Amino acid sequence: MPPAKQEQQQSKKVTYLVYGVEAPKFFKGILGQINLYTVHLLLQGGKTLIEESYQGTDPVGWYTKTLEEQEIYVQASKVQTYKGQTIIWLEVDITKTPVHEFTAWTELPETDTETLAWRTIHYPCSAETGKECLGLATAAKDIPLQTINHPLTLQQVLDAVTVQQQ
């Protein structure tokens, strides 16, 4: 078989970040107006980004179809290279996807690293600056959601998905 055909048939590892963001809720208080975002992340073991082996030329379409078979509906996607690794961001339509009917990360045994589970994070941001305002950023900045070689932190994900909603 020619080398080009062999390369096409080899599987590639693809990293997916599957998320949904509910419409923000607005609160006024001593800190001014706060937008509270509820972000849902679909993670392996409830802790890390999804890594799948894939053969073909359309990893976005392939995984979108896989998710839709499980009643998880993708409304937008983007491909981004981060520290030399390609990450496919898939935004879930939170109004069509019954996130609360799926496994939550708190239901998994600590040792489970394979089961896909939703992790829900409430993320408060200042309406004026768009930046997190109640200290979560300090805790989230070092929580890795990916491999040690290519860390993508919870803070980076939350910043990216909430900026899209503003």
CNS distance restraints for C-alpha pairs under 8 A (distance, minus, plus):
assign (resid   1 and name CA) (resid   5 and name CA) 6.67 0.50 0.50
assign (resid   1 and name CA) (resid   6 and name CA) 6.72 0.50 0.50
assign (resid   2 and name CA) (resid   6 and name CA) 6.59 0.50 0.50
assign (resid   3 and name CA) (resid   7 and name CA) 6.31 0.50 0.50
assign (resid   4 and name CA) (resid   8 and name CA) 6.49 0.50 0.50
assign (resid   5 and name CA) (resid   9 and name CA) 6.52 0.50 0.50
assign (resid   6 and name CA) (resid  10 and name CA) 6.47 0.50 0.50
assign (resid   8 and name CA) (resid  55 and name CA) 7.31 0.50 0.50
assign (resid   8 and name CA) (resid  56 and name CA) 6.96 0.50 0.50
assign (resid   9 and name CA) (resid  55 and name CA) 6.28 0.50 0.50
assign (resid   9 and name CA) (resid  56 and name CA) 7.52 0.50 0.50
assign (resid  10 and name CA) (resid  55 and name CA) 6.45 0.50 0.50
assign (resid  11 and name CA) (resid  53 and name CA) 5.72 0.50 0.50
assign (resid  11 and name CA) (resid  54 and name CA) 5.05 0.50 0.50
assign (resid  11 and name CA) (resid  55 and name CA) 4.62 0.50 0.50
assign (resid  11 and name CA) (resid  56 and name CA) 7.90 0.50 0.50
assign (resid  12 and name CA) (resid  53 and name CA) 5.32 0.50 0.50
assign (resid  12 and name CA) (resid  54 and name CA) 5.19 0.50 0.50
assign (resid  12 and name CA) (resid  55 and name CA) 6.36 0.50 0.50
assign (resid  13 and name CA) (resid  51 and name CA) 6.43 0.50 0.50
assign (resid  13 and name CA) (resid  52 and name CA) 5.56 0.50 0.50
assign (resid  13 and name CA) (resid  53 and name CA) 4.46 0.50 0.50
assign (resid  13 and name CA) (resid  54 and name CA) 6.22 0.50 0.50
assign (resid  14 and name CA) (resid  51 and name CA) 5.54 0.50 0.50
assign (resid  14 and name CA) (resid  52 and name CA) 5.32 0.50 0.50
assign (resid  14 and name CA) (resid  53 and name CA) 6.15 0.50 0.50
assign (resid  14 and name CA) (resid  54 and name CA) 6.72 0.50 0.50
assign (resid  14 and name CA) (resid  59 and name CA) 7.53 0.50 0.50
assign (resid  14 and name CA) (resid  86 and name CA) 7.30 0.50 0.50
assign (resid  14 and name CA) (resid  87 and name CA) 7.18 0.50 0.50
assign (resid  14 and name CA) (resid  88 and name CA) 7.72 0.50 0.50
assign (resid  15 and name CA) (resid  49 and name CA) 6.66 0.50 0.50
assign (resid  15 and name CA) (resid  50 and name CA) 5.63 0.50 0.50
assign (resid  15 and name CA) (resid  51 and name CA) 4.51 0.50 0.50
assign (resid  15 and name CA) (resid  52 and name CA) 6.55 0.50 0.50
assign (resid  15 and name CA) (resid  86 and name CA) 6.83 0.50 0.50
assign (resid  15 and name CA) (resid  87 and name CA) 5.07 0.50 0.50
assign (resid  15 and name CA) (resid  88 and name CA) 6.21 0.50 0.50
assign (resid  16 and name CA) (resid  49 and name CA) 6.17 0.50 0.50
assign (resid  16 and name CA) (resid  50 and name CA) 5.08 0.50 0.50
assign (resid  16 and name CA) (resid  51 and name CA) 6.29 0.50 0.50
assign (resid  16 and name CA) (resid  52 and name CA) 7.90 0.50 0.50
assign (resid  16 and name CA) (resid  87 and name CA) 5.72 0.50 0.50
assign (resid  16 and name CA) (resid  88 and name CA) 4.78 0.50 0.50
assign (resid  16 and name CA) (resid  89 and name CA) 5.97 0.50 0.50
assign (resid  16 and name CA) (resid  90 and name CA) 7.17 0.50 0.50
assign (resid  17 and name CA) (resid  41 and name CA) 7.51 0.50 0.50
assign (resid  17 and name CA) (resid  42 and name CA) 7.29 0.50 0.50
assign (resid  17 and name CA) (resid  43 and name CA) 7.71 0.50 0.50
assign (resid  17 and name CA) (resid  49 and name CA) 5.73 0.50 0.50
assign (resid  17 and name CA) (resid  50 and name CA) 6.51 0.50 0.50
assign (resid  17 and name CA) (resid  87 and name CA) 6.94 0.50 0.50
assign (resid  17 and name CA) (resid  88 and name CA) 6.10 0.50 0.50
assign (resid  17 and name CA) (resid  89 and name CA) 4.79 0.50 0.50
assign (resid  17 and name CA) (resid  90 and name CA) 6.09 0.50 0.50
assign (resid  18 and name CA) (resid  41 and name CA) 5.95 0.50 0.50
assign (resid  18 and name CA) (resid  42 and name CA) 5.33 0.50 0.50
assign (resid  18 and name CA) (resid  43 and name CA) 7.56 0.50 0.50
assign (resid  18 and name CA) (resid  50 and name CA) 8.00 0.50 0.50
assign (resid  18 and name CA) (resid  89 and name CA) 6.07 0.50 0.50
assign (resid  18 and name CA) (resid  90 and name CA) 4.78 0.50 0.50
assign (resid  18 and name CA) (resid  91 and name CA) 6.01 0.50 0.50
assign (resid  18 and name CA) (resid  92 and name CA) 6.88 0.50 0.50
assign (resid  19 and name CA) (resid  39 and name CA) 7.07 0.50 0.50
assign (resid  19 and name CA) (resid  40 and name CA) 5.42 0.50 0.50
assign (resid  19 and name CA) (resid  41 and name CA) 4.46 0.50 0.50
assign (resid  19 and name CA) (resid  42 and name CA) 6.06 0.50 0.50
assign (resid  19 and name CA) (resid  89 and name CA) 7.74 0.50 0.50
assign (resid  19 and name CA) (resid  90 and name CA) 6.38 0.50 0.50
assign (resid  19 and name CA) (resid  91 and name CA) 5.14 0.50 0.50
assign (resid  19 and name CA) (resid  92 and name CA) 5.73 0.50 0.50
assign (resid  20 and name CA) (resid  39 and name CA) 5.88 0.50 0.50
assign (resid  20 and name CA) (resid  40 and name CA) 5.07 0.50 0.50
assign (resid  20 and name CA) (resid  41 and name CA) 6.68 0.50 0.50
assign (resid  20 and name CA) (resid  91 and name CA) 5.52 0.50 0.50
assign (resid  20 and name CA) (resid  92 and name CA) 4.77 0.50 0.50
assign (resid  20 and name CA) (resid  93 and name CA) 6.51 0.50 0.50
assign (resid  20 and name CA) (resid  94 and name CA) 5.62 0.50 0.50
assign (resid  21 and name CA) (resid  37 and name CA) 6.94 0.50 0.50
assign (resid  21 and name CA) (resid  38 and name CA) 5.81 0.50 0.50
assign (resid  21 and name CA) (resid  39 and name CA) 4.57 0.50 0.50
assign (resid  21 and name CA) (resid  40 and name CA) 6.23 0.50 0.50
assign (resid  21 and name CA) (resid  92 and name CA) 7.94 0.50 0.50
assign (resid  21 and name CA) (resid  94 and name CA) 6.72 0.50 0.50
assign (resid  21 and name CA) (resid 161 and name CA) 7.38 0.50 0.50
assign (resid  21 and name CA) (resid 162 and name CA) 7.65 0.50 0.50
assign (resid  21 and name CA) (resid 165 and name CA) 7.93 0.50 0.50
assign (resid  22 and name CA) (resid  37 and name CA) 6.56 0.50 0.50
assign (resid  22 and name CA) (resid  38 and name CA) 5.42 0.50 0.50
assign (resid  22 and name CA) (resid  39 and name CA) 6.56 0.50 0.50
assign (resid  22 and name CA) (resid  94 and name CA) 6.46 0.50 0.50
assign (resid  23 and name CA) (resid  37 and name CA) 6.89 0.50 0.50
assign (resid  23 and name CA) (resid  38 and name CA) 7.64 0.50 0.50
assign (resid  23 and name CA) (resid 165 and name CA) 7.91 0.50 0.50
assign (resid  24 and name CA) (resid  35 and name CA) 5.82 0.50 0.50
assign (resid  24 and name CA) (resid  36 and name CA) 5.29 0.50 0.50
assign (resid  24 and name CA) (resid  37 and name CA) 4.68 0.50 0.50
assign (resid  24 and name CA) (resid  38 and name CA) 7.00 0.50 0.50
assign (resid  25 and name CA) (resid  35 and name CA) 5.67 0.50 0.50
assign (resid  25 and name CA) (resid  36 and name CA) 5.10 0.50 0.50
assign (resid  25 and name CA) (resid  37 and name CA) 6.71 0.50 0.50
assign (resid  26 and name CA) (resid  33 and name CA) 6.84 0.50 0.50
assign (resid  26 and name CA) (resid  34 and name CA) 5.76 0.50 0.50
assign (resid  26 and name CA) (resid  35 and name CA) 4.71 0.50 0.50
assign (resid  26 and name CA) (resid  36 and name CA) 6.26 0.50 0.50
assign (resid  27 and name CA) (resid  33 and name CA) 5.57 0.50 0.50
assign (resid  27 and name CA) (resid  34 and name CA) 5.14 0.50 0.50
assign (resid  27 and name CA) (resid  35 and name CA) 6.49 0.50 0.50
assign (resid  27 and name CA) (resid  36 and name CA) 7.68 0.50 0.50
assign (resid  28 and name CA) (resid  32 and name CA) 5.52 0.50 0.50
assign (resid  28 and name CA) (resid  33 and name CA) 4.35 0.50 0.50
assign (resid  28 and name CA) (resid  34 and name CA) 6.18 0.50 0.50
assign (resid  29 and name CA) (resid  33 and name CA) 6.38 0.50 0.50
assign (resid  29 and name CA) (resid  34 and name CA) 7.71 0.50 0.50
assign (resid  32 and name CA) (resid 126 and name CA) 7.42 0.50 0.50
assign (resid  32 and name CA) (resid 127 and name CA) 7.78 0.50 0.50
assign (resid  33 and name CA) (resid 126 and name CA) 6.28 0.50 0.50
assign (resid  33 and name CA) (resid 127 and name CA) 5.45 0.50 0.50
assign (resid  33 and name CA) (resid 128 and name CA) 7.54 0.50 0.50
assign (resid  34 and name CA) (resid 124 and name CA) 6.34 0.50 0.50
assign (resid  34 and name CA) (resid 125 and name CA) 5.58 0.50 0.50
assign (resid  34 and name CA) (resid 126 and name CA) 4.74 0.50 0.50
assign (resid  34 and name CA) (resid 127 and name CA) 5.32 0.50 0.50
assign (resid  35 and name CA) (resid 124 and name CA) 5.72 0.50 0.50
assign (resid  35 and name CA) (resid 125 and name CA) 5.20 0.50 0.50
assign (resid  35 and name CA) (resid 126 and name CA) 6.20 0.50 0.50
assign (resid  35 and name CA) (resid 127 and name CA) 5.80 0.50 0.50
assign (resid  36 and name CA) (resid 122 and name CA) 6.63 0.50 0.50
assign (resid  36 and name CA) (resid 123 and name CA) 5.64 0.50 0.50
assign (resid  36 and name CA) (resid 124 and name CA) 4.36 0.50 0.50
assign (resid  36 and name CA) (resid 125 and name CA) 6.30 0.50 0.50
assign (resid  37 and name CA) (resid 122 and name CA) 5.71 0.50 0.50
assign (resid  37 and name CA) (resid 123 and name CA) 5.00 0.50 0.50
assign (resid  37 and name CA) (resid 124 and name CA) 6.16 0.50 0.50
assign (resid  37 and name CA) (resid 125 and name CA) 7.71 0.50 0.50
assign (resid  37 and name CA) (resid 162 and name CA) 7.18 0.50 0.50
assign (resid  38 and name CA) (resid 120 and name CA) 6.84 0.50 0.50
assign (resid  38 and name CA) (resid 121 and name CA) 5.79 0.50 0.50
assign (resid  38 and name CA) (resid 122 and name CA) 4.58 0.50 0.50
assign (resid  38 and name CA) (resid 123 and name CA) 6.22 0.50 0.50
assign (resid  39 and name CA) (resid 120 and name CA) 5.72 0.50 0.50
assign (resid  39 and name CA) (resid 121 and name CA) 5.23 0.50 0.50
assign (resid  39 and name CA) (resid 122 and name CA) 6.34 0.50 0.50
assign (resid  39 and name CA) (resid 123 and name CA) 7.29 0.50 0.50
assign (resid  39 and name CA) (resid 158 and name CA) 7.55 0.50 0.50
assign (resid  40 and name CA) (resid  99 and name CA) 7.87 0.50 0.50
assign (resid  40 and name CA) (resid 118 and name CA) 6.22 0.50 0.50
assign (resid  40 and name CA) (resid 119 and name CA) 5.60 0.50 0.50
assign (resid  40 and name CA) (resid 120 and name CA) 4.50 0.50 0.50
assign (resid  40 and name CA) (resid 121 and name CA) 6.43 0.50 0.50
assign (resid  41 and name CA) (resid 118 and name CA) 5.45 0.50 0.50
assign (resid  41 and name CA) (resid 119 and name CA) 5.13 0.50 0.50
assign (resid  41 and name CA) (resid 120 and name CA) 6.44 0.50 0.50
assign (resid  42 and name CA) (resid  46 and name CA) 7.02 0.50 0.50
assign (resid  42 and name CA) (resid  49 and name CA) 7.71 0.50 0.50
assign (resid  42 and name CA) (resid  50 and name CA) 7.87 0.50 0.50
assign (resid  42 and name CA) (resid 116 and name CA) 6.39 0.50 0.50
assign (resid  42 and name CA) (resid 117 and name CA) 5.54 0.50 0.50
assign (resid  42 and name CA) (resid 118 and name CA) 4.45 0.50 0.50
assign (resid  42 and name CA) (resid 119 and name CA) 6.36 0.50 0.50
assign (resid  43 and name CA) (resid  47 and name CA) 5.61 0.50 0.50
assign (resid  43 and name CA) (resid  48 and name CA) 5.25 0.50 0.50
assign (resid  43 and name CA) (resid  49 and name CA) 5.19 0.50 0.50
assign (resid  43 and name CA) (resid  50 and name CA) 5.88 0.50 0.50
assign (resid  43 and name CA) (resid 116 and name CA) 5.47 0.50 0.50
assign (resid  43 and name CA) (resid 117 and name CA) 5.57 0.50 0.50
assign (resid  43 and name CA) (resid 118 and name CA) 6.26 0.50 0.50
assign (resid  43 and name CA) (resid 119 and name CA) 7.11 0.50 0.50
assign (resid  44 and name CA) (resid  48 and name CA) 5.22 0.50 0.50
assign (resid  44 and name CA) (resid  49 and name CA) 6.07 0.50 0.50
assign (resid  44 and name CA) (resid  50 and name CA) 5.53 0.50 0.50
assign (resid  44 and name CA) (resid 113 and name CA) 5.84 0.50 0.50
assign (resid  44 and name CA) (resid 114 and name CA) 5.17 0.50 0.50
assign (resid  44 and name CA) (resid 115 and name CA) 5.53 0.50 0.50
assign (resid  44 and name CA) (resid 116 and name CA) 4.59 0.50 0.50
assign (resid  44 and name CA) (resid 117 and name CA) 6.43 0.50 0.50
assign (resid  45 and name CA) (resid 105 and name CA) 6.74 0.50 0.50
assign (resid  45 and name CA) (resid 108 and name CA) 7.06 0.50 0.50
assign (resid  45 and name CA) (resid 112 and name CA) 5.36 0.50 0.50
assign (resid  45 and name CA) (resid 113 and name CA) 4.08 0.50 0.50
assign (resid  45 and name CA) (resid 114 and name CA) 5.17 0.50 0.50
assign (resid  45 and name CA) (resid 115 and name CA) 5.06 0.50 0.50
assign (resid  45 and name CA) (resid 116 and name CA) 5.81 0.50 0.50
assign (resid  45 and name CA) (resid 117 and name CA) 6.27 0.50 0.50
assign (resid  46 and name CA) (resid 104 and name CA) 7.44 0.50 0.50
assign (resid  46 and name CA) (resid 105 and name CA) 4.44 0.50 0.50
assign (resid  46 and name CA) (resid 106 and name CA) 7.77 0.50 0.50
assign (resid  46 and name CA) (resid 108 and name CA) 7.73 0.50 0.50
assign (resid  46 and name CA) (resid 113 and name CA) 7.69 0.50 0.50
assign (resid  46 and name CA) (resid 115 and name CA) 7.62 0.50 0.50
assign (resid  46 and name CA) (resid 116 and name CA) 6.53 0.50 0.50
assign (resid  46 and name CA) (resid 117 and name CA) 4.98 0.50 0.50
assign (resid  46 and name CA) (resid 118 and name CA) 6.27 0.50 0.50
assign (resid  46 and name CA) (resid 119 and name CA) 5.97 0.50 0.50
assign (resid  47 and name CA) (resid 105 and name CA) 7.75 0.50 0.50
assign (resid  47 and name CA) (resid 113 and name CA) 7.71 0.50 0.50
assign (resid  47 and name CA) (resid 145 and name CA) 6.12 0.50 0.50
assign (resid  48 and name CA) (resid 144 and name CA) 7.51 0.50 0.50
assign (resid  48 and name CA) (resid 145 and name CA) 4.35 0.50 0.50
assign (resid  48 and name CA) (resid 146 and name CA) 5.20 0.50 0.50
assign (resid  48 and name CA) (resid 147 and name CA) 7.78 0.50 0.50
assign (resid  49 and name CA) (resid 145 and name CA) 5.64 0.50 0.50
assign (resid  49 and name CA) (resid 146 and name CA) 5.49 0.50 0.50
assign (resid  54 and name CA) (resid  59 and name CA) 6.90 0.50 0.50
assign (resid  58 and name CA) (resid  62 and name CA) 6.17 0.50 0.50
assign (resid  59 and name CA) (resid  63 and name CA) 6.10 0.50 0.50
assign (resid  60 and name CA) (resid  64 and name CA) 5.99 0.50 0.50
assign (resid  60 and name CA) (resid  77 and name CA) 7.46 0.50 0.50
assign (resid  60 and name CA) (resid  88 and name CA) 7.08 0.50 0.50
assign (resid  61 and name CA) (resid  65 and name CA) 6.11 0.50 0.50
assign (resid  62 and name CA) (resid  66 and name CA) 6.31 0.50 0.50
assign (resid  63 and name CA) (resid  67 and name CA) 6.08 0.50 0.50
assign (resid  64 and name CA) (resid  68 and name CA) 6.16 0.50 0.50
assign (resid  64 and name CA) (resid  73 and name CA) 7.52 0.50 0.50
assign (resid  64 and name CA) (resid  74 and name CA) 6.24 0.50 0.50
assign (resid  64 and name CA) (resid  90 and name CA) 7.88 0.50 0.50
assign (resid  65 and name CA) (resid  69 and name CA) 6.28 0.50 0.50
assign (resid  66 and name CA) (resid  70 and name CA) 6.95 0.50 0.50
assign (resid  67 and name CA) (resid  71 and name CA) 6.51 0.50 0.50
assign (resid  67 and name CA) (resid  72 and name CA) 5.04 0.50 0.50
assign (resid  67 and name CA) (resid  73 and name CA) 6.69 0.50 0.50
assign (resid  67 and name CA) (resid  74 and name CA) 7.72 0.50 0.50
assign (resid  68 and name CA) (resid  72 and name CA) 4.87 0.50 0.50
assign (resid  68 and name CA) (resid  73 and name CA) 5.27 0.50 0.50
assign (resid  68 and name CA) (resid  74 and name CA) 7.48 0.50 0.50
assign (resid  71 and name CA) (resid  97 and name CA) 6.32 0.50 0.50
assign (resid  71 and name CA) (resid  98 and name CA) 7.82 0.50 0.50
assign (resid  72 and name CA) (resid  92 and name CA) 6.81 0.50 0.50
assign (resid  72 and name CA) (resid  93 and name CA) 7.83 0.50 0.50
assign (resid  72 and name CA) (resid  96 and name CA) 7.73 0.50 0.50
assign (resid  72 and name CA) (resid  97 and name CA) 5.15 0.50 0.50
assign (resid  72 and name CA) (resid  98 and name CA) 7.68 0.50 0.50
assign (resid  73 and name CA) (resid  92 and name CA) 5.49 0.50 0.50
assign (resid  73 and name CA) (resid  93 and name CA) 5.60 0.50 0.50
assign (resid  73 and name CA) (resid  96 and name CA) 6.64 0.50 0.50
assign (resid  73 and name CA) (resid  97 and name CA) 5.93 0.50 0.50
assign (resid  74 and name CA) (resid  90 and name CA) 6.24 0.50 0.50
assign (resid  74 and name CA) (resid  91 and name CA) 5.60 0.50 0.50
assign (resid  74 and name CA) (resid  92 and name CA) 4.26 0.50 0.50
assign (resid  74 and name CA) (resid  93 and name CA) 5.69 0.50 0.50
assign (resid  75 and name CA) (resid  90 and name CA) 7.62 0.50 0.50
assign (resid  75 and name CA) (resid  91 and name CA) 5.79 0.50 0.50
assign (resid  75 and name CA) (resid  92 and name CA) 5.57 0.50 0.50
assign (resid  75 and name CA) (resid  93 and name CA) 5.31 0.50 0.50
assign (resid  76 and name CA) (resid  90 and name CA) 5.98 0.50 0.50
assign (resid  76 and name CA) (resid  91 and name CA) 5.10 0.50 0.50
assign (resid  76 and name CA) (resid  92 and name CA) 7.20 0.50 0.50
assign (resid  77 and name CA) (resid  88 and name CA) 7.07 0.50 0.50
assign (resid  77 and name CA) (resid  89 and name CA) 5.42 0.50 0.50
assign (resid  77 and name CA) (resid  90 and name CA) 4.53 0.50 0.50
assign (resid  77 and name CA) (resid  91 and name CA) 6.02 0.50 0.50
assign (resid  78 and name CA) (resid  88 and name CA) 5.94 0.50 0.50
assign (resid  78 and name CA) (resid  89 and name CA) 5.25 0.50 0.50
assign (resid  78 and name CA) (resid  90 and name CA) 6.83 0.50 0.50
assign (resid  79 and name CA) (resid  86 and name CA) 6.85 0.50 0.50
assign (resid  79 and name CA) (resid  87 and name CA) 5.93 0.50 0.50
assign (resid  79 and name CA) (resid  88 and name CA) 4.58 0.50 0.50
assign (resid  79 and name CA) (resid  89 and name CA) 6.18 0.50 0.50
assign (resid  80 and name CA) (resid  86 and name CA) 5.70 0.50 0.50
assign (resid  80 and name CA) (resid  87 and name CA) 5.36 0.50 0.50
assign (resid  80 and name CA) (resid  88 and name CA) 6.37 0.50 0.50
assign (resid  80 and name CA) (resid  89 and name CA) 7.57 0.50 0.50
assign (resid  81 and name CA) (resid  85 and name CA) 5.32 0.50 0.50
assign (resid  81 and name CA) (resid  86 and name CA) 4.33 0.50 0.50
assign (resid  81 and name CA) (resid  87 and name CA) 6.04 0.50 0.50
assign (resid  82 and name CA) (resid  86 and name CA) 6.30 0.50 0.50
assign (resid  82 and name CA) (resid  87 and name CA) 7.03 0.50 0.50
assign (resid  82 and name CA) (resid 150 and name CA) 7.96 0.50 0.50
assign (resid  83 and name CA) (resid 150 and name CA) 6.46 0.50 0.50
assign (resid  85 and name CA) (resid 150 and name CA) 7.32 0.50 0.50
assign (resid  92 and name CA) (resid  97 and name CA) 7.22 0.50 0.50
assign (resid  93 and name CA) (resid  97 and name CA) 6.13 0.50 0.50
assign (resid  94 and name CA) (resid  98 and name CA) 7.32 0.50 0.50
assign (resid  94 and name CA) (resid  99 and name CA) 7.35 0.50 0.50
assign (resid  98 and name CA) (resid 102 and name CA) 7.31 0.50 0.50
assign (resid  99 and name CA) (resid 118 and name CA) 7.21 0.50 0.50
assign (resid 100 and name CA) (resid 104 and name CA) 7.66 0.50 0.50
assign (resid 102 and name CA) (resid 117 and name CA) 7.12 0.50 0.50
assign (resid 102 and name CA) (resid 118 and name CA) 7.11 0.50 0.50
assign (resid 103 and name CA) (resid 107 and name CA) 6.69 0.50 0.50
assign (resid 103 and name CA) (resid 108 and name CA) 7.99 0.50 0.50
assign (resid 103 and name CA) (resid 116 and name CA) 7.55 0.50 0.50
assign (resid 103 and name CA) (resid 117 and name CA) 5.05 0.50 0.50
assign (resid 103 and name CA) (resid 118 and name CA) 6.29 0.50 0.50
assign (resid 104 and name CA) (resid 108 and name CA) 7.39 0.50 0.50
assign (resid 104 and name CA) (resid 117 and name CA) 5.09 0.50 0.50
assign (resid 104 and name CA) (resid 118 and name CA) 4.84 0.50 0.50
assign (resid 104 and name CA) (resid 119 and name CA) 6.10 0.50 0.50
assign (resid 105 and name CA) (resid 117 and name CA) 5.01 0.50 0.50
assign (resid 105 and name CA) (resid 118 and name CA) 5.69 0.50 0.50
assign (resid 105 and name CA) (resid 119 and name CA) 5.47 0.50 0.50
assign (resid 106 and name CA) (resid 119 and name CA) 7.99 0.50 0.50
assign (resid 108 and name CA) (resid 112 and name CA) 6.41 0.50 0.50
assign (resid 108 and name CA) (resid 115 and name CA) 7.95 0.50 0.50
assign (resid 123 and name CA) (resid 132 and name CA) 7.00 0.50 0.50
assign (resid 123 and name CA) (resid 136 and name CA) 7.41 0.50 0.50
assign (resid 123 and name CA) (resid 158 and name CA) 7.59 0.50 0.50
assign (resid 124 and name CA) (resid 132 and name CA) 5.58 0.50 0.50
assign (resid 124 and name CA) (resid 133 and name CA) 6.23 0.50 0.50
assign (resid 124 and name CA) (resid 134 and name CA) 6.65 0.50 0.50
assign (resid 125 and name CA) (resid 129 and name CA) 7.75 0.50 0.50
assign (resid 125 and name CA) (resid 130 and name CA) 5.47 0.50 0.50
assign (resid 125 and name CA) (resid 131 and name CA) 5.02 0.50 0.50
assign (resid 125 and name CA) (resid 132 and name CA) 4.08 0.50 0.50
assign (resid 125 and name CA) (resid 133 and name CA) 5.36 0.50 0.50
assign (resid 125 and name CA) (resid 134 and name CA) 7.83 0.50 0.50
assign (resid 126 and name CA) (resid 130 and name CA) 5.14 0.50 0.50
assign (resid 126 and name CA) (resid 131 and name CA) 5.62 0.50 0.50
assign (resid 126 and name CA) (resid 132 and name CA) 6.25 0.50 0.50
assign (resid 126 and name CA) (resid 133 and name CA) 5.83 0.50 0.50
assign (resid 130 and name CA) (resid 163 and name CA) 7.54 0.50 0.50
assign (resid 130 and name CA) (resid 166 and name CA) 7.83 0.50 0.50
assign (resid 131 and name CA) (resid 159 and name CA) 7.94 0.50 0.50
assign (resid 132 and name CA) (resid 136 and name CA) 7.01 0.50 0.50
assign (resid 132 and name CA) (resid 137 and name CA) 6.27 0.50 0.50
assign (resid 133 and name CA) (resid 137 and name CA) 7.92 0.50 0.50
assign (resid 135 and name CA) (resid 139 and name CA) 7.05 0.50 0.50
assign (resid 136 and name CA) (resid 140 and name CA) 5.89 0.50 0.50
assign (resid 137 and name CA) (resid 141 and name CA) 5.70 0.50 0.50
assign (resid 137 and name CA) (resid 155 and name CA) 6.03 0.50 0.50
assign (resid 138 and name CA) (resid 142 and name CA) 7.98 0.50 0.50
assign (resid 139 and name CA) (resid 143 and name CA) 7.45 0.50 0.50
assign (resid 140 and name CA) (resid 153 and name CA) 7.06 0.50 0.50
assign (resid 140 and name CA) (resid 154 and name CA) 5.39 0.50 0.50
assign (resid 140 and name CA) (resid 155 and name CA) 4.96 0.50 0.50
assign (resid 141 and name CA) (resid 153 and name CA) 5.92 0.50 0.50
assign (resid 141 and name CA) (resid 154 and name CA) 6.31 0.50 0.50
assign (resid 141 and name CA) (resid 155 and name CA) 4.73 0.50 0.50
assign (resid 141 and name CA) (resid 156 and name CA) 7.28 0.50 0.50
assign (resid 142 and name CA) (resid 153 and name CA) 5.95 0.50 0.50
assign (resid 142 and name CA) (resid 154 and name CA) 7.37 0.50 0.50
assign (resid 142 and name CA) (resid 155 and name CA) 7.62 0.50 0.50
assign (resid 143 and name CA) (resid 153 and name CA) 5.25 0.50 0.50
assign (resid 143 and name CA) (resid 154 and name CA) 5.56 0.50 0.50
assign (resid 143 and name CA) (resid 155 and name CA) 7.62 0.50 0.50
assign (resid 144 and name CA) (resid 148 and name CA) 7.66 0.50 0.50
assign (resid 144 and name CA) (resid 151 and name CA) 5.58 0.50 0.50
assign (resid 144 and name CA) (resid 152 and name CA) 5.69 0.50 0.50
assign (resid 144 and name CA) (resid 153 and name CA) 4.44 0.50 0.50
assign (resid 144 and name CA) (resid 154 and name CA) 6.29 0.50 0.50
assign (resid 145 and name CA) (resid 151 and name CA) 6.70 0.50 0.50
assign (resid 145 and name CA) (resid 152 and name CA) 5.65 0.50 0.50
assign (resid 145 and name CA) (resid 153 and name CA) 5.61 0.50 0.50
assign (resid 145 and name CA) (resid 154 and name CA) 6.25 0.50 0.50
assign (resid 146 and name CA) (resid 150 and name CA) 6.49 0.50 0.50
assign (resid 146 and name CA) (resid 151 and name CA) 5.15 0.50 0.50
assign (resid 146 and name CA) (resid 152 and name CA) 5.70 0.50 0.50
assign (resid 146 and name CA) (resid 153 and name CA) 7.62 0.50 0.50
assign (resid 147 and name CA) (resid 151 and name CA) 5.66 0.50 0.50
assign (resid 152 and name CA) (resid 156 and name CA) 6.63 0.50 0.50
assign (resid 152 and name CA) (resid 157 and name CA) 7.41 0.50 0.50
assign (resid 153 and name CA) (resid 157 and name CA) 6.54 0.50 0.50
assign (resid 154 and name CA) (resid 158 and name CA) 6.15 0.50 0.50
assign (resid 155 and name CA) (resid 159 and name CA) 6.05 0.50 0.50
assign (resid 156 and name CA) (resid 160 and name CA) 6.13 0.50 0.50
assign (resid 157 and name CA) (resid 161 and name CA) 6.18 0.50 0.50
assign (resid 158 and name CA) (resid 162 and name CA) 5.99 0.50 0.50
assign (resid 159 and name CA) (resid 163 and name CA) 6.08 0.50 0.50
assign (resid 160 and name CA) (resid 164 and name CA) 6.72 0.50 0.50
assign (resid 161 and name CA) (resid 165 and name CA) 6.90 0.50 0.50
assign (resid 162 and name CA) (resid 166 and name CA) 6.66 0.50 0.50
